[in-house]
Amino acid sequence: MRIIVTGSCGLVGFNTCRYLSGKGHDIFAIDNLERSDLLGHEVSPARKYYNETELSKLGIHNIRWDISDERTWDRIKEADAIIHLAGQCGVPTSIANPKRDFEINTVGTFLGLECARRTGAKFILASTNKVYPIHEGWHLEDKRWRWTYDSWHKYGIPITFSSAGIKSRTPYGASKYAADILVQEYGKTYGLQTACFRMSCIYGENQMGFAEQGWAAHFVIATLKDQPIQIFGDGYQVRDMLWVEDLIKAYESFINKDTGPAVYNIGGGPDFTLSLNECLDIIEKVTGKRSQVTYHDWRPADQRVYTSDILPTQLDLDWRPTIAPLEGLERLVKWATPILDIF
């Protein structure tokens, strides 16, 4: 199967290319390596090009095309599936530069869908939990924020959560929500096999984490390098954690199915959750080190808790998460330790 993977040098993109090429698929990798610049970070060449270099070792050549440029998609003449992972991923960046955020997240997705319509490819969008405009509905309990609504606490937030009314998503959430809706409509209108995976906290090897995005890897790297960590809020905020290969197995399941348009929440679910402080506790247990942590005011649109209702995803895709946060963080530490000099 010929599979186009955009954002191929990011955490999910790199691991998707590695996993699916290992299954014998023909991978066409696209990433313009814009992420660190968009997020406002000057990084070493070794860090910027690390995943691209690792792809080349697997025999996969990354092409530095821009997915918001129509010419990129016009060059693609055939595809069986498009896994669209490229995106502007930072909320602060979307506030500072909403135009570029919209070009990448919304226009880029539209152009990819047109390519899927032309080639007949299945289309997967890496959507986000930020499509849900949630700014309340939680309370603090035993050093953890939890959903006040018992059903959400037990199962996580469902995809049926209403987004009606005027509610803030931030420009990032809005651009991704527009892309999400486009993917659904292309599936319904043109009969494409499309899926939106609304992702929670995805983490894993080959994650070049920053404070704004990829916080679990950022915590690991900062701890190993004895660097301070800033947390916005009290550190009791909770997320469901999903190991990256578990996510990719869900993608694989969808690609192998003959199904119509679908929307999935995807994360570790209520059983695989951590607060930020608990994440630091595990990293200390694994490494024997703890960074100096400072706490700052909450930022606009910060969520105290987010957990995904993954039961429909499990049933539809015959899938479940397998790597618990302790094991995942141990693997992340093991991966990062020998390459600390690139960070």
C-alpha positions as CSV (number, residue, x, y, z in Angstrom):
1,M,0.0,0.0,0.0
2,R,1.3,3.5,-0.9
3,I,0.9,5.7,2.1
4,I,1.5,9.5,2.3
5,V,2.6,10.6,5.7
6,T,2.7,14.4,6.3
7,G,4.6,15.7,9.3
8,S,6.9,12.7,8.9
9,C,9.6,14.1,11.2
10,G,7.5,14.7,14.2
11,L,6.8,12.3,17.0
12,V,3.8,10.7,15.4
13,G,5.0,11.0,11.9
14,F,8.3,9.5,12.4
15,N,6.9,6.5,14.4
16,T,4.1,6.1,11.8
17,C,6.7,5.9,9.0
18,R,8.9,3.5,10.9
19,Y,6.0,1.2,12.0
20,L,4.2,1.0,8.6
21,S,7.4,0.7,6.5
22,G,8.2,-2.3,8.8
23,K,4.9,-3.8,7.7
24,G,6.0,-3.6,4.0
25,H,4.1,-0.4,3.0
26,D,5.5,2.1,0.5
27,I,5.9,5.3,2.6
28,F,6.0,8.8,1.0
29,A,7.2,11.2,3.7
30,I,6.6,14.9,3.7
31,D,7.8,17.4,6.4
32,N,9.2,20.9,5.8
33,L,10.8,20.9,9.3
34,E,9.1,24.2,10.3
35,R,8.0,23.1,13.8
36,S,10.8,24.5,16.0
37,D,10.8,27.8,14.1
38,L,7.0,28.1,14.5
39,L,7.2,27.5,18.2
40,G,9.9,30.1,18.5
41,H,12.8,27.9,19.4
42,E,16.4,28.0,18.1
43,V,17.6,24.4,18.2
44,S,20.8,22.7,17.1
45,P,21.0,21.2,13.6
46,A,21.4,17.8,15.2
47,R,18.1,18.2,17.0
48,K,16.3,19.7,14.1
49,Y,17.3,17.1,11.6
50,Y,17.5,14.1,14.0
51,N,14.3,12.4,12.9
52,E,14.9,13.1,9.3
53,T,18.3,11.4,9.6
54,E,16.8,8.5,11.4
55,L,14.2,8.1,8.6
56,S,17.0,8.0,6.0
57,K,18.6,5.1,8.0
58,L,15.3,3.2,7.4
59,G,15.5,3.9,3.7
60,I,12.8,6.6,3.8
61,H,13.6,9.9,2.2
62,N,11.8,12.9,3.7
63,I,10.7,15.5,1.2
64,R,10.7,19.1,2.5
65,W,7.5,20.2,1.0
66,D,5.0,22.6,2.5
67,I,1.5,21.1,2.9
68,S,-0.1,24.5,2.8
69,D,1.2,24.9,-0.8
70,E,-1.1,23.5,-3.5
71,R,1.9,22.5,-5.5
72,T,2.9,19.9,-2.9
73,W,-0.4,18.0,-3.3
74,D,-0.4,18.4,-7.1
75,R,2.8,16.4,-7.3
76,I,1.2,13.4,-5.7
77,K,-0.2,11.2,-8.4
78,E,-1.2,8.1,-6.5
79,A,-2.0,7.1,-3.0
80,D,-3.9,4.4,-1.1
81,A,-3.9,6.3,2.2
82,I,-3.0,9.8,3.4
83,I,-2.1,10.1,7.1
84,H,-2.2,13.8,7.6
85,L,-0.1,14.6,10.7
86,A,1.5,17.9,9.7
87,G,0.1,20.8,11.7
88,Q,0.9,24.0,13.6
89,C,0.7,22.5,17.1
90,G,1.1,25.3,19.6
91,V,-1.7,27.3,21.2
92,P,0.6,30.4,22.0
93,T,1.9,30.3,18.4
94,S,-1.7,30.3,17.0
95,I,-2.4,33.4,19.1
96,A,0.7,35.2,18.0
97,N,0.5,34.1,14.3
98,P,-3.1,33.0,13.5
99,K,-2.6,33.4,9.7
100,R,0.1,30.8,9.5
101,D,-1.8,28.6,11.9
102,F,-4.8,28.7,9.6
103,E,-2.8,28.2,6.5
104,I,-1.2,25.0,7.9
105,N,-4.0,23.5,9.8
106,T,-7.1,24.3,7.7
107,V,-5.9,25.1,4.2
108,G,-3.3,22.3,4.4
109,T,-6.0,19.8,5.3
110,F,-8.3,21.1,2.6
111,L,-5.6,20.6,0.0
112,G,-4.9,17.1,1.3
113,L,-8.6,16.2,1.1
114,E,-8.6,17.4,-2.5
115,C,-5.7,15.1,-3.2
116,A,-7.6,12.2,-1.5
117,R,-10.6,13.0,-3.7
118,R,-8.5,12.9,-6.8
119,T,-6.6,9.7,-5.9
120,G,-9.3,7.9,-4.0
121,A,-7.1,7.6,-0.9
122,K,-8.3,6.9,2.6
123,F,-7.7,10.0,4.7
124,I,-6.7,10.2,8.4
125,L,-6.5,13.5,10.2
126,A,-4.5,14.0,13.4
127,S,-7.2,16.1,15.1
128,T,-7.0,17.3,18.7
129,N,-9.0,17.5,22.0
130,K,-8.8,21.3,21.6
131,V,-11.7,21.1,19.2
132,Y,-13.8,20.8,22.4
133,P,-14.3,24.3,24.0
134,I,-14.1,23.2,27.6
135,H,-13.2,25.7,30.3
136,E,-15.1,24.5,33.3
137,G,-16.7,21.4,34.8
138,W,-13.9,20.2,37.1
139,H,-12.9,20.4,40.8
140,L,-9.7,19.6,42.8
141,E,-9.8,16.3,44.7
142,D,-6.8,14.6,46.4
143,K,-4.2,16.7,44.5
144,R,-5.8,15.9,41.1
145,W,-8.3,17.9,39.1
146,R,-11.2,15.7,38.1
147,W,-14.4,16.0,36.1
148,T,-17.3,17.0,38.3
149,Y,-19.7,15.2,36.0
150,D,-19.4,11.6,37.2
151,S,-19.9,10.1,33.7
152,W,-17.0,12.1,32.3
153,H,-14.9,11.1,35.3
154,K,-15.6,7.4,34.7
155,Y,-15.4,7.3,30.9
156,G,-13.8,10.5,29.7
157,I,-15.4,13.1,27.4
158,P,-17.4,11.7,24.6
159,I,-17.3,12.8,20.9
160,T,-21.0,13.8,21.3
161,F,-20.0,16.7,23.6
162,S,-21.9,19.7,22.4
163,S,-19.9,22.6,20.9
164,A,-22.9,24.8,20.2
165,G,-22.9,28.4,21.2
166,I,-20.1,31.0,21.3
167,K,-17.2,29.3,23.1
168,S,-13.5,30.0,22.9
169,R,-11.2,27.3,21.3
170,T,-8.2,29.6,20.7
171,P,-7.1,30.1,17.1
172,Y,-5.4,26.7,17.2
173,G,-8.5,24.9,18.3
174,A,-10.6,26.8,15.8
175,S,-8.2,26.0,12.8
176,K,-8.1,22.3,13.8
177,Y,-11.9,22.2,14.3
178,A,-12.4,23.6,10.8
179,A,-10.1,20.9,9.5
180,D,-12.0,18.3,11.5
181,I,-15.3,19.4,10.0
182,L,-13.9,19.5,6.5
183,V,-12.7,15.9,6.8
184,Q,-16.1,14.8,8.0
185,E,-17.9,16.6,5.2
186,Y,-15.5,15.2,2.5
187,G,-16.3,11.8,3.8
188,K,-20.1,12.4,3.7
189,T,-20.2,14.4,0.5
190,Y,-17.7,12.5,-1.7
191,G,-17.9,9.1,-0.2
192,L,-14.3,9.1,1.0
193,Q,-13.1,6.8,3.8
194,T,-12.1,9.5,6.3
195,A,-11.3,9.5,10.0
196,C,-10.6,12.3,12.5
197,F,-8.6,11.1,15.5
198,R,-9.1,13.7,18.3
199,M,-5.9,13.1,20.2
200,S,-5.1,13.6,23.8
201,C,-1.5,13.5,25.2
202,I,0.6,11.4,22.8
203,Y,4.2,10.7,23.9
204,G,7.0,8.4,23.0
205,E,10.5,7.9,21.5
206,N,11.7,10.5,19.0
207,Q,9.7,13.2,20.6
208,M,11.5,16.6,20.5
209,G,9.5,18.0,23.3
210,F,9.1,21.7,24.1
211,A,7.2,23.3,27.0
212,E,4.4,24.3,24.6
213,Q,4.0,20.9,23.0
214,G,5.3,17.5,23.9
215,W,5.5,18.2,27.6
216,A,6.2,14.6,28.8
217,A,9.3,14.5,26.7
218,H,10.2,18.0,27.7
219,F,10.0,17.0,31.4
220,V,12.3,14.0,30.7
221,I,14.9,15.9,28.8
222,A,14.9,18.9,31.2
223,T,15.3,16.5,34.2
224,L,18.2,14.5,32.5
225,K,19.9,17.8,31.7
226,D,19.4,19.4,35.1
227,Q,17.3,22.2,33.6
228,P,14.5,24.0,35.4
229,I,10.9,23.3,34.5
230,Q,8.0,25.9,34.4
231,I,4.5,24.7,35.0
232,F,1.5,27.0,34.3
233,G,-1.0,26.1,37.0
234,D,-0.6,24.0,40.1
235,G,0.7,20.8,38.5
236,Y,-2.5,18.9,39.5
237,Q,-3.9,19.1,36.0
238,V,-4.6,15.7,34.6
239,R,-4.2,14.2,31.1
240,D,-4.7,10.7,29.6
241,M,-1.5,9.5,28.2
242,L,-1.2,7.4,25.0
243,W,2.1,5.8,23.9
244,V,2.7,6.7,20.3
245,E,2.8,3.1,18.9
246,D,-0.6,2.4,20.4
247,L,-1.9,5.4,18.5
248,I,-0.4,4.1,15.2
249,K,-2.0,0.7,15.7
250,A,-5.4,2.5,15.8
251,Y,-4.5,4.2,12.5
252,E,-3.5,0.8,11.0
253,S,-6.8,-0.7,12.1
254,F,-8.8,2.1,10.4
255,I,-6.7,1.8,7.2
256,N,-7.4,-2.0,7.1
257,K,-11.1,-1.5,7.5
258,D,-13.6,-0.6,4.8
259,T,-15.7,1.9,6.6
260,G,-17.3,5.3,6.1
261,P,-16.5,8.6,7.7
262,A,-15.6,8.3,11.4
263,V,-14.6,10.5,14.3
264,Y,-12.7,9.0,17.2
265,N,-11.4,10.2,20.6
266,I,-8.0,8.7,21.0
267,G,-5.9,8.8,24.2
268,G,-5.0,6.6,27.1
269,G,-8.5,6.9,28.5
270,P,-9.4,7.1,32.2
271,D,-7.1,4.1,33.1
272,F,-3.9,5.8,31.8
273,T,-3.9,9.2,33.4
274,L,-1.3,11.3,35.1
275,S,-1.1,14.7,36.7
276,L,1.9,16.8,35.7
277,N,3.3,16.5,39.3
278,E,2.8,12.7,39.1
279,C,4.7,12.6,35.9
280,L,7.6,14.3,37.6
281,D,7.4,11.9,40.4
282,I,7.7,8.9,38.0
283,I,10.6,10.6,36.2
284,E,12.4,11.1,39.5
285,K,11.8,7.4,40.4
286,V,13.3,6.3,37.1
287,T,16.2,8.7,36.9
288,G,16.9,9.5,40.5
289,K,16.8,13.2,39.6
290,R,14.3,16.0,39.9
291,S,14.4,19.4,38.2
292,Q,13.7,22.6,40.0
293,V,10.0,23.3,39.3
294,T,8.4,26.8,39.4
295,Y,4.6,27.3,39.2
296,H,3.0,30.2,37.3
297,D,-0.5,31.6,36.7
298,W,-2.8,29.6,34.5
299,R,-2.9,30.6,30.9
300,P,-6.0,31.5,29.0
301,A,-7.9,28.3,27.8
302,D,-5.8,26.0,30.1
303,Q,-7.8,22.9,30.9
304,R,-7.6,21.5,34.5
305,V,-8.4,18.0,33.3
306,Y,-8.9,16.2,30.0
307,T,-9.5,12.5,29.6
308,S,-10.9,10.8,26.4
309,D,-13.8,8.5,26.2
310,I,-12.1,5.8,24.1
311,L,-14.7,3.0,24.4
312,P,-16.3,3.6,21.0
313,T,-12.8,3.7,19.5
314,Q,-12.0,0.4,21.1
315,L,-15.1,-1.3,19.9
316,D,-15.1,0.1,16.3
317,L,-11.4,-0.5,15.7
318,D,-10.9,-3.6,17.9
319,W,-8.1,-1.7,19.6
320,R,-6.9,-0.8,23.1
321,P,-4.0,1.1,24.7
322,T,-1.3,-1.3,26.0
323,I,1.6,0.8,27.4
324,A,0.9,2.3,30.8
325,P,2.5,5.7,31.7
326,L,5.2,4.1,34.0
327,E,6.4,1.9,31.2
328,G,6.1,4.6,28.6
329,L,8.2,7.1,30.7
330,E,10.8,4.4,31.4
331,R,11.1,3.9,27.6
332,L,11.3,7.6,27.0
333,V,14.1,8.0,29.5
334,K,16.0,5.1,27.9
335,W,15.7,6.7,24.5
336,A,16.7,10.2,25.5
337,T,19.6,9.4,27.8
338,P,22.3,8.5,25.1
339,I,21.4,11.4,22.8
340,L,21.2,14.3,25.4
341,D,24.0,16.2,23.6
342,I,21.6,17.1,20.7
343,F,19.2,18.9,23.0
